[in-house]
Amino acid sequence: MVGLFLCPRFACKFQSVLFNSPLFIIYFLPVFLLAYLLCPSKWKNALALLGSFLFYFWGAPVFALILLVSGTLDFFISKHLNGDHAKQWLWVSVAYNIATLFVFKYFNFFLENVRVVTEGMGLGFPEYMNVALPIGISFFTFQKISYLVDVYRRDSSQANSLIDYLLFVFLFPQLIAGPIVRYKEIADQIKERFIEDGWGNRFDGILRFVLGLSKKVLIADALAPIADGAFSGGDIGMVDAWLGLVAYTLQIYFDFSGYSDMAIGLGKMMGFRFPENFNWPYVAKGFQEFWRRWHITLSNFMRDYLYIPLGGNQGSTSRTITNLWMLFLLSGLWHGASWTFVIWGAWHGLFLSVDRLTNVFKRMPPIGSVGLTFVLVMFGWVWFRADTAAVALDYFANMLGGSSTLEPAFQTTTKQVFLIITAAGFSFIPVRFHSWFTGLVLSKNNWVDLVKLLIAFILVVLCLGQMALSKGQPFIYFRF
């Protein structure tokens, strides 16, 4: 039975229909949007669900069916969450969702650690097959849990129909890598979004999608060879180590924020308004502010469904720090089944605790607090990117000049250097210019719209050209 869930076939095929693939941009999206526009309003939800299901089924048919069954089960269990034995029903529903996440995401990790312990004790351990990781499981599991908890708390209405709920679960723009959307945020839009489903909204959605696509294809994918070369293992020079880490720091931001932009843009084309997921995180002055700007929907989820139920910051200082550490250790584990992710979570838990206890970042001049926060966050990415703790420690040693090699780990082109400078400049736009820049992008003027449309067309052509020249890179957060 486990053999059904071995990785290669599903994961590889799925990549062919992702947002940054010609198949999606040239075929799936135009056909879906045309059908969606021509479809009568009363059938739009059913069509959106069908398109979203086919999007996921195309690459992972077994997992799509599993998600369909578990989503249906969620819907019928939610009918009992405001009646007798509601708490017991909630525990059952949350438990089976977490159990599903554990089996598919953490079972291999658990078995591997058990194997290491037993073999260290001189005992044998049987061979086992790896369970495949369904793409996007961390994101849609959290969304499903948020619906169940919100219905139990009476913070959200129940879905009117199974189609409405399954649309919330399967909605393809944000199905695989977020933003993490709560049902109560789009419940009204599922029912009545067609009132605001105008051409202006679709135009804004197209521009937002193109912005995200450009971030991913023209910047993140171009920086990937530098980061991959630096983290490929072995000794590399100090300059290469620092350059590789800077490249990865920028790559992961433009990769993930690019996906979020595409998801938000696709949602707008369909009449949905998804929550923002990034807000210039690398200008944060301290770790508390960083997590108010980076992966905002995950931060909000962890705060509302874990940190506050644990007591938040309402108890003693020691209790608050304990809650922070628990929050970020679990956040690290949520990102991946590896001890390096746990250490990455502990890294952020440590500096969040320091930030809260000492206010050291607030006491510094703004440029100093931004710089220190960025460097510490960048160091944390070493744990996030390295395959093992040993690789991470070797990388830190290389950054400190511990390697004597003179051989370059990778070749850096003039284009890549230009992209690093451009990406860094865009990432560090001063806060006082954010509202001006956002206002310029959102401004409504025929001539401005024409210019934006022309720029968008050029960017799409450049992206398609780049995709034709290279195989493309999967989104970094798809592994979570």
N, C-alpha and C positions, 0 to 999 in steps of 0.2 A: 504493500500500500504506500509506504513512504516513497517508493520508486516513482510514483506519480509526480512528486514534487521536487525532483532533481532539477538543478538550475538551468543548464545551457539553453534548451530550446526556447523556453518562455522569455528569458531575459533578452536574448539576442534579437528575437523577432520583434519584441515590443519597441525596440529603439527605432524601428523603421517608420513608426507612426507618431513620433514625438514632435513637439512644437517646432523644433529646429531642424526638421527634416523636410525635403522637397515633397514627399508623399503627403504630409499634413498640409503644407502651405499651398501646394498647387492643386491637390485633389480633394482631400477630406474637408478642409475648412470652407472653400468656395461652395462645394456641393451641399454641405450641411447648412451653411448660412442662407443659400438660395432657397432650400426647402423650408427652412425656418421662417423666412420672410413671407413666403407664399402660403404657409400653413395658417388656417384659421386660429384665432386666439385660443379657443377652447381646447385645441389639440396641441398647442405649443409645448406644454409640459410633457405630454406623452412622446412627442417627437424628440424633445431634448433628452429625455430619459433613454429612448432607443438609441440616439446617436452617441450618448455617453457610454451606454453599455457596450455598443459595438466598438467604440474607441478602446476600451479596456479589454474586451473579449478578443480583439484582433491579435494582441500579443500574448495574452495569458488566459486562454479559455477556461482552464480548470479554476484559476483563482477568481475569475469573474463570476463563475457559478457559485463559488464559496461565498463571495461577497454578497451575491444576490440572496442566498439562503440566510446568511447571518443578518443582513439588513431586514429581510422579511420577519425574521424572529424578533429583532429589535422592535419593529413596529407593533407587533401583537403583544409583546411584553409591556410596551409603554402604555397600553390600554389599562393595565392593572396598577399603574404607578400613582394613581390618586385615589385608590380604593382600599379595601381591606388587605392587610399584609403587604402594603406598598413597599416597606423597607426591605422585606425579604425578596420581593421581586426585583428591587433595585440591585441588591447584592448578587442575585443570580445573574442578572443581565451584565453587570460590570465584570463579574468573575469570568463569565464565558468569553467576553471580549478580551480581557487581559490574558486568559488562557490561550486564546487563539493567537494573540500577539506573541506570547511566550513560545509556543510551539514553532511558529514559523520564523521568528526572529532570534530567539535566544536559546533554543534547544541545542543547536550545534555548539554554541558557546558553553552551555552548561555541561554537555557531554565531554567537550575537550578539556575543561578544567577538572572534571572528575577523572578523566583518563590520566592527566598529568599527576594528580594526587595519588591515584592507585598505583601507577607505575613507579612513582617515587617511593612507595612503600614496598616495592618488589612484587606487586600483584599484577596479574594480567588484566587486560581490558578488551572486550570483544570489539570487532570491527563494526562500524556503523556507517550508514549512508547520510550524506548531508541533505537537510531539508532546504528546499529552495525558499528564497525570500520574495514574497509577493511585492511587487513594486508599489510604493506608496502606503504600505500597511500601517506605518506609524501615524501618518496623517489621518487616514480615514478612520482608524480605530479611535483616536482622540475625538474626532468629530462625533462619532457614534456615541461615545461615552458622555460627551457634553450634552447631547440631546436627552439621553436617559436621565442624567442628573438634573438638568434644568426642568424637565417635565415633573420629576419627583419633587423638586423644590417649588414648583409652580411659578418658576421664572420664565417659562416658555409654554406656549400653547402646544397641544398635540397636533401632529400633521393630520389634515382632513382625510387623506386617503393614502393608501399604500404607494400609489404613483408619486404623490407629493414627497413622501419620505424618501423613497428610493432615488428620486431626482436629487434631493439634498445629499444623499450618500454618493451617488455616481457622477454628479455634475462634473463633466470632464475638464473644464478649465483649471479647477483646483483639486482634482481627485488625487493626483500623484504627489505633489509637493507643496500643497497649500496655496494661499494662506489657509490657516485653520479657521474654518467658518462655522459659526454656531447657528443652529436652526433659527433661533429667535432673531438673528440678524437679517435673515432673508425670508422669514416666514411670510411676511406681507408681500414680498416681491414674487414669491412663488404663486401667490393668489392674484396679485393685481399689478405686476410689473409692466403689463402691456400699456398702461396709461403713460408711462415715462419711456416707453420703448420707441423713442424718436430717432430721426436721422442724426441729430446733433450728438446724441449719446453714442450712436454707432460710430460716428466720425471720431469722437474722442477715444473710443475703444480701439479703433484701427491705429491711431497714433500711439496709444499706450502700448499696444502689441508690438508695433514696429520698434519702439524704443527698447522694449525688453529683448526682442530678437537681436537688435544691434548690439546691446550689451553682451549678450551671450556669444553670438557668432563672431563679431568683429573685435571684441576685447577679451572676454574670458577664454574663448577657445584659442586665441592667438597667444595668450600668456601661458596656456597649459603646458606646452613643450618645455618651457623654462622650469616650471614647478616640477614636472615629471622627471626631468633630467636631474634636478637637485635632490629629489627624494627617492631616486632609484636605488639607493643603497651604496655603501662603500665610502671611501674617503674622497672628499672634495675640498677645494680651497676655500678659504674664509670668504673671499669676495663672491664666489659662486654660491656659497651657502646663504649669505645675506641676500643676494639678488634673487635666488630661488624662493626664499621665504617672502620677500616683498611681492614677487610675482604671484605666489599662491594667495597671499593676503588680499590682493586686488582681484585675483581670479575668482575666489569663492564669493566675494561680495557681488561682483558683476554677474556671476553665474546665477546665484540664488535670487538676487534682487531682479535680475533679468527675467527669470521664470515668474516671479511674483508679478512683475509688470505685464507679462504676457497673459497670465491668468486673469488679472484685473481687467485688462483690455478685452479679452474674450468674453468675460462676464458682461462688460458694458455693451458689447455688440448684441448680446442676448437680452439686455435689459436688467441685468443684475448689478448690484453695487457691493463688491467685496471689500472687506477692511484692508487698510494699508498694512504692509508688512515690514517696510524699511523707511527710515527717516534720517538719512545721512549719518550712519552710525559711527563713522571714523572721526567725526568732529566731537564725539562725546567727551565730556570733562568728568571722568570717573566711571567706574564699572556700573553703578546704579543707573546712570544716564545711558550708558552703552546698551543695557538690556531694555531700556525704554525706546531704543531706536533700532535694535537688531532683532529680526524675527519676532516682531511685536506680537503677533497672534499666539505664538508659542509661549512667550513671556506672560501674556494675559491668561492663557489657559492654566499654566503652572501656578500662577498666583491665585486664581479663583477656585481651582479644584484640588490644590494640594497645599500651598503655602498658608492661605487663610484658614482652611479646615484644621491645619496643624496648630493654629494659634497666631500665625503671622508675627507681627511685631507688638502684640498686645501684652505679652508676658514680660518676663525679665530679659535683661540683655543677653544672658547666656542662652536662654530659650530661643530668642530671636535668631542668634547666630547658629544654633543647632538646626533650626528650621531652614535657614538659608543653605546650610551645608547639605541637608537632606534633599532640598529642592534641586540643587545643582549636581549632586551626585546622580540623582535620578534623571535629571536633564541630560547629563553626559551619557548615561546608559540608554536613554531614549534615542540618542543619535546613532548608536551603533553597539553591537554586541562585541565589545573589545575593551580590554583594560585601558587602552590609550584614551578612549572616550571618557571612561570614568575619571582618569587623571585630568583630562581637560575640564570636566565638570568640577573637580576638586580645585583646579587652578582658579576658575572663576569664583567658586565659593569662597576661596581664601581671600581674593582681592575685593570681593563684595563685602566680606566681613571687615576687612581693613578699612574700606571706604566708609562703612556705616559706623564703625567704632571710633575712627580718628578724624573723619572729614578731611583727610589729608589732601584729596584732590581739589576740594572747594577752597582750601587755604592757599593754593598755588595760583600764580598768574594764569590766565586762560590758556596761553600758548604752551605753558609748561604742563598743565593738567591734560590738555589734549595730546601733547606729545608723549607723556608718560603713559597715559591710557592706551594710546595706539601701540606703543612698543610692547607693553605687557600683553595686550590682546594678540599682537603678532606672535609673540613667544608662545602663547597658548595654541596658536594654529599649528605649531610643530607637533604637539601631542595629537591634534585632530587629524593631521595629514599622515603622520608616520604609521606604518603598518604594525609595529611593535614598540614597546617601551625601549628596547635596546636600540632600535633604529633612531628613536627620538633623542636618546642620550648621546648617541654618536653624532647626530646632527647638531646638537648644542655644542659639542666639542669642536666640530668643524667651524661653527660660527665664531668660536673663541680662538681660532687659529691652531687647533690641535692636529690638523692634517699637514703633512709635509709634501703632499702631492702638488705637482706643478701642471698636471694635465687638466684642461678645462672639462667640466662635467657636461657641458652643452655649448652649442654655438649660439650666440645672441646676435640677431640681425638688427640693422638700423630701425626697421619697422617695429620690432619688439621693444626696443628702447624708447622709441617715440610713443608707443602705446602705454608703456609703464608710466611715462611722464604725464601723458594725457589722462590716464585713468586715475593717477594720484591727484592730479589737479582737480578733476571732477569730484573725487571723493572728499576733498578738503575745501570745497567752496565754503567761505566763511558763513556763519549762521545768519548774519544780517542780510546776505544776498539770497537766502533760501526763498523767502516770500516773494522777492522780486522775480526770481527765476521761475518759480511755480506760477506766478501771475502771468508771466510772458507766455508760458506753455499753454495755460488755460484761457488766455484772452480770446474774445470773440470779435473777429473782424474779418471781412471777406478777403482782404489782401493778405492778412496774417495767415488765415486758413489756407489760402492758395500756396503761400510760401511753405507752410508746414506740410501740406500735401505733396509738394514737389520734393522736399527734403525726404519725406517718408518714402516716396517712390524710389529715389536714388539709393536710400539705405536698403530697401528690399532687394533691389538689383544687386547691390554689393554683397548682401548676405547670401543670395542665391548663387552668385558667382563663387563666393568663398566655400559654400557647401558643395558646389560641384567640383572644386579643386581638392577638397579634403573629405575624409570620412565623417568629420564632426566628432564632437565630444559629448558623451552623455552628461546630463545635469548632475552635478555633484551630490545634491540632496536626494537623488533617486535611490541611493543605496540605503536610505533611512526609511 
